[in-house]
Amino acid sequence: MTDRYYSVGLMSGTSVDGIDAAVSEHVVDGDGGVGSRLVAAIGVPLADSARAAVFSLFEDGAGSLDALALLDMELGEAFAGAALAAIREAGMKPPDVAVIGSHGQTIRHVAGSPGSPRRASLQIGSGAMIAARTGIATVCDFRSGDIAVGGTGAPLVPFFDRIASARFDKPIAFQNYGGIGNVCWIPENGPLVAFDTGPANMIADRLVSGMTDGRLGYDRDGLIGSRGSLRRDLLARWLDHPFLAKAPPKSSGREEFGSAFYESSLRPLLGGVPEGQNREALYADLIRTAETFAAASAARAYRELLPALPRLVVVSGGGARNPVIMAELRAALPECEVRDADEVGLSVDYKEAMAFGLFGLLRLLGRPNTEPEATGAARAISAGALYLP
């Protein structure tokens, strides 16, 4: 017996550049097979005040618990609005949708080793609010269930990648470049390997914001980085970061490559340079180096931490839109075919949102939606907190 469902997947990543909302069709058969097809998707920017509130919570400070609780509700409203807008874009109505799967907005991810006591992950964007505003069953808080059975709570998308890999030759790697980079490597036979490869857009985004006094949030089309020159001394130093040498499973976030990295590795270089042409040139060089770092750290991970190089690398996320990152990745992996997700029938921008829509559906059906080989958990579970309208 085959059943057909529609879901909305919601995602806001570590770059905090907005909410991705994807309406997907899923075909689920009685033998456990699942197929997914993107129906419609939109990106909804977050209000500047909400973005500022999220970034302030990345740092501990007085009043942060009140701010956290209030922002949880505010983001729930924003996610609900994005879901309803995506449903309209698909030409559908809320009763047509079985479930919303919302990743939410990560505020803190403590990436300890599997089974260690220092493991936690906190996403906000109230699932109860989403369910109430949309009238649709909503699943959120996916990571804590994996953590409860010994995993690191990340990465979660490899469960979706294994399904998507069925029509490709193996081994294949799915590389996502959001704020953080992550890879899922799938062989013809045997266990997959998945982990965070290091920073993706996070460092360059911070530099672009500083260079433009907040007018721009990212290096659109790699235009700034392409004007800069690679600082090989910095790249070599950054490639010595201890996270990159850790064995998988492993996950990362702003704790490794956010403010602490900026203060130790970038602010000293920028502090003594006056405004003007020289300062803009320095920013361009640093942005170029940060974008090369995203590619070089992934390529090093492939060579040192994967069982074999993939035949094909499928790239999604904002970094797939950056020609500098893509060119550097191709140059660092000449043995591999590197293509963006759009080119192979997936979605550069909405693959992760699709994944969380599927995860929400599987949770609603009581079926497993986690991949222990990726997170180090003791077993697969049906993760997520379910809210009924």
Buried (B, 14 or more C-beta within 10 A) or exposed (E): EEEEBBBBBBBBBBBBBBBBBBBBBBEBEEEEEBBBEBBBBBBBEBEEEBBEBBBBBBEEEEEBEEBBEEBBBBBBBBBBBBBBBBBBBBEBEBEEBBBBBBBBBBBBBBBBBBEEEEBBBBBBBBBBBBBBBBBBBBBBBBBBBBBBBBBBBBBBBBBBBBBBBEEBEBBBBBBBBBBBBBBBBBBEEEEBBBBBBBBBBBBBBBBBBBBEEEEBBBBEEBBBBBBBEBBEEBBEEBBEBEBBEBEBBBBBBBBBBBBEBBEEBBEEBBEEEEEEEEEBBBBBBBBBBBBBBBBBBBBBBBEEBBEEBBBBBBBBBBBBBBBBBBBBBBEBBEEBBBBBBBEBEBBBBBBBBBBBBBBBBBBBBEEBBBBBBBBBBBEBBBBBBBBEB
